[in-house]
């Protein structure tokens, strides 16, 4: 199952696989990267304006996300085309 499928406008977060492993696919609108999270002592920082998708979860995967803001739906971009328009616009 693929999870995530969104970006944030201002929120910053750190993701940690506290158990098991997963793959994080990141896209800033210009470059794409894949990161395997599989160590509880290593975290992945995801800043604003980065589309992220998570998949390839191990059966025992537990992921912890630390965020610098409370949940606010207006902070999310959930459509990939809207995300690309957002990062390529000069209004950002």
C-alpha positions, -999 to 999 in steps of 0.1 A, spaced: 0 0 0 12 35 -8 8 61 19 15 98 21 8 112 -14 10 148 -3 32 178 4 31 205 30 32 243 23 50 252 56 51 222 79 85 205 87 87 170 99 111 142 108 102 106 100 117 77 119 112 40 114 112 30 151 106 -6 140 109 -24 107 115 -5 74 98 15 47 107 33 15 102 71 13 100 86 -22 106 124 -22 101 149 -50 107 186 -47 93 193 -82 127 192 -98 144 161 -84 132 127 -71 150 106 -44 143 74 -26 153 68 10 150 35 29 142 41 66 152 11 86 170 24 117 154 38 149 185 60 155 182 78 121 155 102 110 146 118 77 139 156 76 112 166 52 109 203 47 80 223 31 73 219 -6 84 182 -8 59 156 -22 63 124 -3 51 89 -7 57 59 15 56 22 5 74 -11 8 65 -14 45 79 -44 63 52 -63 82 65 -50 116 69 -14 104 62 14 129 69 49 118 70 80 140 65 115 126 75 146 145 60 178 131 66 214 140 30 225 135 -4 212 145 -26 196 118 -41 221 95 -58 208 63 -50 241 44 -13 232 48 -16 201 27 -13 197 -11 -29 164 -20 -30 166 -58 3 160 -76 -5 184 -104 -14 212 -80 18 204 -61 39 208 -93 21 240 -102 28 253 -66 65 246 -66 70 260 -102 50 292 -95 68 324 -86 41 331 -60 55 307 -34 
